[in-house]
Amino acid sequence: MAKNTHQTLEPPDETAASADAIAQTLMDRGRAVADQLPDVVDSAREMVGAAQGQVDDLSDQGVLAAAAFSAGIAVGLLLAGAPRIILALALMPTALTVRSAMQRGIRPSGLVN
């Protein structure tokens, strides 16, 4: 078999120019994302506050049911091998409901009765 010795390489100037263009594009897009982060954080903070308000409006049994349900979903995702970011997001409702239950003075012994 004959080897193909014809290679088409870009001249060094074109390679450097394309690398600079790629780097500039990445920096521009990174800045655009970074500019939107404060809005995203504020929006997430508002959503968590609204969710906490809804949990606080539940009855004691409702808070216990919500805590058990959200903990069950988190454990199911853990056993299913979900990625860690998904597990962290699934634990947020559990943390909200457990916090509300602890503020009300509900103890785990209420789950057993």
C-alpha positions as CSV (number, residue, x, y, z in Angstrom):
1,M,0.0,0.0,0.0
2,A,1.2,3.5,-0.8
3,K,1.2,6.1,1.9
4,N,-0.5,9.4,1.3
5,T,2.2,11.9,1.8
6,H,0.1,14.9,0.9
7,Q,-0.8,16.8,4.0
8,T,-2.8,20.0,4.1
9,L,-1.7,21.9,7.1
10,E,-2.8,25.4,7.9
11,P,0.0,28.0,8.0
12,P,0.9,29.0,11.6
13,D,-0.6,32.4,11.1
14,E,-4.0,31.0,10.3
15,T,-3.9,28.5,13.2
16,A,-3.0,31.3,15.7
17,A,-5.8,33.5,14.3
18,S,-8.4,30.8,14.6
19,A,-7.2,30.0,18.2
20,D,-7.5,33.7,19.1
21,A,-11.0,33.8,17.6
22,I,-12.1,30.8,19.6
23,A,-10.6,32.2,22.8
24,Q,-12.3,35.5,22.2
25,T,-15.7,33.8,21.5
26,L,-15.4,31.8,24.7
27,M,-14.5,34.8,26.8
28,D,-17.4,36.8,25.3
29,R,-19.9,34.0,26.1
30,G,-18.4,33.5,29.5
31,R,-18.9,37.2,30.3
32,A,-22.5,37.0,29.0
33,V,-23.3,34.1,31.4
34,A,-21.6,35.9,34.3
35,D,-23.6,39.0,33.7
36,Q,-26.8,37.0,34.1
37,L,-25.8,35.2,37.3
38,P,-27.0,37.8,39.7
39,D,-30.5,37.7,38.2
40,V,-30.5,33.9,38.4
41,V,-29.5,34.0,42.0
42,D,-32.1,36.6,42.9
43,S,-34.8,34.6,41.1
44,A,-33.8,31.4,42.9
45,R,-33.8,33.1,46.2
46,E,-37.4,34.4,45.6
47,M,-38.5,30.9,44.5
48,V,-37.1,29.3,47.6
49,G,-38.8,31.9,49.8
50,A,-42.1,31.3,48.1
51,A,-41.7,27.5,48.5
52,Q,-40.9,28.0,52.2
53,G,-44.0,30.1,52.6
54,Q,-46.2,27.4,51.1
55,V,-44.6,24.8,53.4
56,D,-45.2,27.0,56.4
57,D,-48.9,27.2,55.5
58,L,-49.3,23.4,55.7
59,S,-50.7,21.6,58.7
60,D,-48.4,19.5,60.9
61,Q,-49.4,16.3,59.2
62,G,-49.0,18.0,55.8
63,V,-45.4,19.0,56.7
64,L,-44.6,15.4,57.9
65,A,-46.1,14.0,54.7
66,A,-44.2,16.4,52.5
67,A,-40.9,15.7,54.4
68,A,-41.5,11.9,54.0
69,F,-42.4,12.2,50.3
70,S,-39.4,14.4,49.4
71,A,-37.0,12.2,51.4
72,G,-38.4,9.2,49.6
73,I,-37.8,10.7,46.3
74,A,-34.2,11.7,47.2
75,V,-33.5,8.2,48.5
76,G,-35.0,6.7,45.3
77,L,-32.8,8.9,43.2
78,L,-29.8,7.9,45.3
79,L,-30.5,4.2,44.8
80,A,-31.1,4.7,41.1
81,G,-27.6,6.3,40.8
82,A,-28.6,9.8,39.9
83,P,-25.9,12.4,39.4
84,R,-24.9,14.4,42.5
85,I,-26.3,17.7,41.2
86,I,-29.7,16.0,40.9
87,L,-29.5,14.6,44.4
88,A,-28.6,18.0,45.8
89,L,-31.6,19.6,44.0
90,A,-33.8,16.7,45.3
91,L,-32.7,17.3,48.9
92,M,-33.8,21.0,48.8
93,P,-37.5,20.3,49.4
94,T,-36.5,17.8,52.1
95,A,-34.5,20.5,53.8
96,L,-37.3,23.0,53.6
97,T,-39.9,20.7,55.1
98,V,-37.6,19.4,57.8
99,R,-36.7,23.0,58.7
100,S,-40.4,23.9,58.9
101,A,-41.1,20.8,61.1
102,M,-38.3,21.6,63.5
103,Q,-39.5,25.2,63.8
104,R,-42.9,23.9,64.8
105,G,-41.5,21.6,67.3
106,I,-42.4,18.4,65.5
107,R,-40.1,15.6,66.4
108,P,-39.4,12.4,64.6
109,S,-41.4,10.5,67.3
110,G,-44.5,12.0,65.5
111,L,-43.7,9.8,62.5
112,V,-43.8,6.6,64.6
113,N,-47.2,7.2,66.3
